[in-house]
Amino acid sequence: MENLAWMAWTLPTAIFFVALACTLAVMTWLAAAYPEAERVGILRIPTTRGDRLFISLILAAVIHLAWIGLVGTDSIATLPIGEEGFEISSLWLATMISLASAVAIFRNV
């Protein structure tokens, strides 16, 4: 277990992995229920749902790493939950940007 001490298993991390698992489950169901043909978007190369998911995940990683490097992870707000409150990290803004970019990728690429 000492080798895993560096991993930050926080609520945002858990939400990310649950969302990723749900996305893969839905995409697997979509592939079985509605087989698709490759689509050509703004990249002018044929892509499938899986290709667009991969592109959006890579872009999400880049957005988060750039955000941490340029902005940091400081708290932007504190919700009045519990005795000390619940702090909201600025990384949630990066997550919202990543979700918006994923929607754009799935619609246009």
Secondary structure, 3 states (H helix, E strand, C coil): CHHHCCCCCCHHHHHHHHHHHHHHHHHHHHHHHCCCCCEECCCCCEECHHHHHHHHHHHHHHHHHHHHHHCCCCEEEEECCCCCCEEEECHHHHHHHHHHHHHHHHHHC
